Amino acid sequence: MRKYRLLLCCVLLLGFSCGLNNTMYNARKYFNDAKSRPLTANGRPSSQAVDEYTKAIKKCGIILSSKKRNAKTDDALYLMAQALYLKGNSAFQAKDQFEALIAGFPDSPFYGESHIWLARVLREINQPEQAEDLLEDFIRDPLQKKLHPKALLTLADFEIKDKDYHRAQYWLEKIITDYPKSREYREAHFLFGKNYYDQQEYPASLQEFEKIIDSRNISKEMKLDAKYYAALNLYELKRYDEGLKLVRKLLKDEYRPESISQASVLRVRLLFATGQDEEALKLAENVSKDYPRTASSAANQYFLGEYYFYRLGDLEKAGVAYNKVRSELVGSPYSEISQRKNTAVNQLKQGSGVNPRAGLQEYLDYHLAAAENYLSPFDLPDSALMLYQRLIDSQAGIQAEHDSLFLLLPGLEAELDSLSLVLSELALQDSLDAVKAGEQPKPETTLAADSLVVADSLFTRLDAEQAADSTAVASEPDKQELEVLEPDIPPADSLAAGLEGSQEPKPESAAERRRKLEAEKAALQTRINQCGTRLEDLAEMLRRYSAEIIPMAMFSKASIHNRRGGQQERVQEIYAGMEEQYPRSKYTNALASMLRGEPARLIDPEEDAEEKALDHALGLSEAAPDSMVAILGGLTESQYHSVKLRANFRLGWHYTFAAGDTARARPYLEEVLKLEQSGDYASLTRRFFNGKDFSLNQDLLERWQAAAKSSAAADTLAAVDDSLKAQEEEKGSADQNPELIQDQSAQDGGKAPAVDDDIPTETPEEPITVPEPVEAPSDKQTEPQE
């Protein structure tokens, strides 16, 4: 009986073992079938491969569901972890399985491989530093020496993706020198060539890939990849015919969809380069149809945009192609640059109607933006130079219009004076006629007055009888006119019409003549006003050209020539012209610094001089306050905002707290509040002056006067802040200080200063108004004491 039971147990164990073996066999079969399927055009596993990976994972799960470990447990765990990673959407689950295998099966034959796979998974989930640390620790383990070449190759691949080519080259050279008999030796040569290509060392890269193509015992896939990169290097070396021949041969042998699409895009580029545009456009259209939403279709659209922009100059089609790159694949390596170029193309299309005489600022903005776009991202410095030169040349048209209007204006003014004289004569004649009409009230007077206009003599006075005679003579028909009507007598109606047409028009009255002249005078005055306004606008434009636009354009041209190298003569020529025409320009000074090898700083010499004068004045506040006031008084109307703001604030502060003369302080503080972007200066000013009234109590006045004295040489708010804080620390937190006024820094738009932030909001004492003198200083207008 015992024999039968023992036999039954053996049969059951054998059956269970066969079942596990069969499950593991099926899991491996599903896994290998999925792995053998080529990736899709976007580099991901196909739907069939994903389905087979899922089946392999389920089979491994059956084995791992057993409570007891067996010889197949680590095998199933390793296979499941690989399937989860290669499936493409389960990286975190794969990480857990690899870590479980490393932690639970240190003696497993898959222990070392799991470290390399885990490093790939860590990089997949955006943990590149942990991945590199894991592999660097692994290659120091002498027990895993057989897997060191594979780990080094993985490290080199990581460094190439991170564009750290020197470290990648270090790892690859280590494989080639230390492990020449390993399987990774030839793959190291492949990555070596790829590393050279990424560093734009195309001859060295081509040499490495040609070695791989000619070598034996190389896998078919690696040889096909080597041919692709060899053709890519031939394109970069402008050996287009050789590259086109190689890529055509590659497309005949290639069977992987992802590689076919990449090679097709390269063929499109080579066809464009060899002038076979029609064939290239057809092939590009087929790539977009056959491989939509892939990295290859995105690259295809990018190179189409390059063709339309650089070869055809078609901005419309180039913009459409650049815009499609992101819609094809957001993560494409060409996505960012295509968006920049699309934005640049849209900006370039806006320049068709810009005119400096119609809108100088718009014209300037367009040319500056377009020049920057030509420099980057299009890398067309010659086009940028052309735009800067166009900016310089545009001054001539504005100067010509200014000169023509300047010459036209005196003539218009002379014509206006003539009309005014004629109207004055008419007014005088009307007065004389009115006097005569009062002395001789006859009906003929009206006729005489009208005849003055018809006689075409506005400056000669005629009496009434002479005017009547001239009217009678003018009304008689001429003999020549009668002879013209004699030969053919037309019918009565036509003859009447002819007679009506031959009658002379009635002479216009003096009133009508005067109205016309007055209308002409008004129109002429309007035209003169318009010419004057236009002359002022043109003069301002010419001032901007001389002060800013032309020096800036010349400096930009010199910078481009200097950046390109080997054009120092051209740079020196531009600098000589700038030094002659614009010696005090900040752009001339910046170019001089650049030629000396120093950093180019765009500092206006006049602004720099005023800044130095301001700093010098502030240094005199204690030793010579009168000198400080005199210097700052000359800077309160500076054209530079920062200088004007600081000078007005410092004078207002001085007169308020140091001199105790709020009447003199008022205009300077009002100016601080009026200035735009006055920031903290306006916020601090509102603490004691709200634009109309000063609000100062005795305690506050003493504190701020002390602050003014301690920070007399400074105009910055930080000095005042430090002084006030020091006084607060001396007084202690127990003192209760009345608040000045509500801080209105939010209205000013600037950051509120830190001065008096620690003053508690208690009920203020009765404010003490500082007496103001009745008489204002001679150079400033003040208000009487309130």
Summary of the structure (lengths in Angstrom):
residues: 786
radius of gyration: 46.4
end to end distance: 126.7
largest distance: 169.9
contacts: 2317
relative contact order: 0.03
helix: 72%
strand: 0%
